[in-house]
C-alpha cells in the first residue's frame, strides 16, 4: 500500500502548502446533503476554474482572489483514513470531492487520493463512492475502482464536461484538461466496466447542442447531470455557494454585452441547450436532485 505522501513545493504556477487537519471525512451538506460523508483530499484546487463556488470558502480574501494559484496537501491523510474502524463505512455513501479536484496535478506526486482509495478497498470494501473530477488522471486508479466493486462496494465516476467549444473552455477553465480529453477518459472508463456519469455543471456556452449531445452519447455513458451556474445579480458581488465573481466578466466578453444582458443571453442559451439535451440523453438529472446518491 502507498503510505508515503510526496509533497513538492510547487506544481507549475501553483504554490503547495501543507496541513494536518483533525478529520478527513466531513458531513455532506448543500448539493450533497444526502450523502453520509464527504472527503476532500486537498484544500484548494490548482485547476482554478473562474466560476468555482469553492473559492468563496477560502480562508482569506487574498486566497479567494488567488484561487488556482495555491493548493494545500493534507500530509496526514493516510493516518486519518486508516484509523477508521474496519467496516465502519460499509453501506455508507461517500462523495469525493466538493471543494477540490481529487485528481488535480498535485495528485500525480502526492498520491493522496490513491491512498484514500487503497484504504477503502482494504478496510471499507462495501462503501459506496462517488468521485467527482475533470481530470483524465482518474484512469490511473481503475484497478482500485474495479477491486472495490468486486469486493461488494459501489462506485461511480462523475466527470465534469462543460462545453464543446475549446475557446470557451480556455476562457473559463484555463488550467483544466480539454473537454475532448475528458470525454475520451469517460469512454475508456465505461468500456472497462466502471459506472460513469457526465456532469455538465455548469453548462457553458456551446457551439452546437445537438452535436454536443451526440459526443456525450458516443462515450457509452448513460447518466448525466446538468446545471447553469449561479451568477451574482450585480457585478463584483461574491456570495456563499455562488459562482465566483470572475465568471460573469467572461460572459460579458463572450456575448459582447453588459452584465445583466450577458446573464440574460447565457440563461436563454442554457435553457435552449438543456431542452435539446433532454431530448437526446437517456437519464438527465437537473441541479441538486441530479446529484442524489446513484445507488
N, C-alpha and C positions, 0 to 999 in steps of 0.2 A: 504493500500500500504506500502511496505517496504521502509522506508526512511533513517533509521539509518544504517550507514556503520560501521561494526565492523572490525577493523584492528589490528591483532596481530603483535608482533614484529618479530616473526619468524614463518615459516611454514617448519617443518623438518629442512633440511640443508640450507634453503633459508632465507636470511635476507629481511625483509619487510620495505620499506621506504614509505614516504607519499609525495604527491604533490597535488597542486591545479592549474591545467592548465587553461588557459584562454578560451579554446574551447574544446569541446568533439568531434565534427564532423569535419573531415578534407576532403579535396578534394581527390578523387580517382586518383591514378597515377600508373605507371608500369602495372602490370598484371591486375589491377582492374580499369584502367583509363576510362572504360565505365560506371562505377558506379557514382551516384550523390554524394556519400559521404562515408566515412569510419569511423567506430567507433572502437577505441582500448580502452577497459575499464581498462586496466592496462598498465604499462610501463615495458617491460621486461617479462620474462617467466621462471617459475621455472622448466618447463619440460627440458629446456636446451639441446635440440637436437644438436648433434655435427655438423650438416650440416646447421643449421639455418642461412639464409641470414640476418635475422633481427639483429643478433649480431653485424653486421657491422655498424648499426645505433646507437649503444650505445654511450653515450656522452664522454667516455674516453677510452683510450686503456686498462686500467685496467678492466673496466666494460665489454669491449669486451672479454677479456681473461677469465673473471669470469662469462661469460654468463651462466645462470641457477642457480647461487648462490645468486641472488638478484632479487627482483621484487618491483615495486613501485605502490602503490594503489592511485587512484585518489579520494581523500576524498570529493570532491565537485561534484561528478558525478550526484547525484540527482538534484542539483541546475542547472547544465549545461543542462541536458536533459529536465527537467521540464520547463525551461524558454523558450523553443521553442514555437512560436505561434502555437496554436492548429490547426492541419491540415496542417501545413507548409511542412510536409514530405509526405503527401498523394500523391501516384503515383510516388514517388522518389524511386530509388534503392539504398539501403544501404548495405555495406559489413562490417561484424564484425567477425574477425578482421584480420589485415595484419601483425602486428608486435608483437603479443602476442596471447595467447590462452584464450578466454573468459571464459573457464571452467577449467582452471588450478586449483590446490589445494586451493589457496588462496580464490577462489570464494565461497567455502563452507562456509566460515565465512564472507567474505566481502559482498557477495550478490550484487556486483556491476553490474554484467550482468543481474541479475534478476530485479534490479531497472530499468535498461535501458528498458528491455522488458515490464515491468509494465507501464512505462510512455508512451511507444509507443502504447501499447494496449489502454490506456485511452485517449491519446491525438493525436495520429497519426495512426488511425485504418486502413488506406488503404496504409500504407507504404509497400514497397517490400523489404524483408530482406533475405540476405544470411548469414548464420552463419557458420564460419569455426572453427572446433575443432578436437581434437584427444582424447577427454575425454567422457566416459560414463556418467559423471555428467550432460551432456546436457539433459538427460532424465528427470531430476528433473523439468524442466520448460515446459514440454509438455502441461500443462494446458494453459500456456500463448501462446504457438505456435498455439494451436487449437483455442483459443479465437481470436487471431489476424486474422487468416484465416476466421473464422466465421463472423468477423466484416468487411470483404471486403479487407483485406490485403493479401499479398502473402509471403510465407516463404519457404526456402529450407535449410536443414541442410547438410553441407559438412563435411563428416567425413574422416579424413586422415587415410589411411590404407597403410602401406608401404611394407610389406613383409609377407611371410608365414613361415619365419624362426625366431623363438624367440631368437636364439643366435645372429643373425644379429641385431634384434631389440634391444637387450640388449647392444650391442656394440655401435650402432649409436644413440639410443634413451633410454639411461638407466633410465631416470626419468619419462618415459611415461607409461601409461596403456598398457597392452598387446594388440596386434593386434586382437586376438580372442575376447577379451572383447569389442573392438571397433566394430567388426563385429556383435556381439550379440546386441549391442546397436542400430546399423543400422537396424537390423531385427525387434527389438522392436518398434522403431520409425515408420518404414514402415508399420507394422501391425496396428498401431494406426492412420494411415492416414496422417502422416507427410511426405512431399516430401523430399527425401534424394538424396544425390549424394556421391559416394565414390571417394575420390581424392588420387590417388597414386602419391603423389608429395612431395618428389621424390620417384620413384620406386627403392627400394633397392634390392640387390641380393635375388633371390628366390631359393627354393628347387625344385619346380615343377610348372611351369607357368600354365599348363592346370588345375591342381588340385586347384591352387590358384584362377583361373578364376571361377571355379565351386563354391568355397567358397563364392566368391563375389555375384554370381547369387543367391545362396541359401538364401541370406538376403532379397530377394524381391526387392532390389534396381535395378533400370534400367538406372541410369545416372552415368557416370564415367568420370574421367579426369586422364590423365597420363602425366608424365614428368620425364626426368632424372634430376640429379642435376648438376648445373653448376660449376664444379670443376676448380680450378685455374690450369693453364698450368705448373706452376713451384711450387715446394714445398715451403710452408710458405708464399705464396702470398695471400693477402687479397684485395678484391675489392668490391666496392659498388654493391649491389644486387647480389653478388656472394655467392656461398657456403662458409661457414665458413672453414677456413684453416685446422681445425682438421679432417674434414671428409676424405680427401684423405689418411691420415695416417691409418684410419680404413680400407680403401680399400686395401692398401698395405698389411696389416696383413691378410685380408680376402683371398686375392688371392695369397699371398706369393710372390709378385712381387714388383719390384721397381716402383717409382712413375708413370712414363709415361706408363709402361707396365700394371700396375694395372688399370689406367684410360682406357686404350685400352680394357682390358678384361671386365671391367664394361660396357663400351659402347656396345661392341659386345653382351653381355648378355642382356642389356637393349633392344636393337633393336629386338633381337630374342624373348624376352618375350612380348614386345609390339605387335609384329606380331601375336603371339599366342592369346593374349588377345583381339586384334582387331577382330579376327575371332570368338570370343565367346560372347563378350559383345554387347548388342543392341545399345548403344549410348556411344561412346568413344571420348571425346574431348582430344586434344593434346596441352599441353603447354598453353600459354596465351589465344588463341582463345577459349579454353575449359572453361575458367573462365568468359566468357561473361555472362551478366545477363540472367538467365534462363527464365525470364518472362517479 
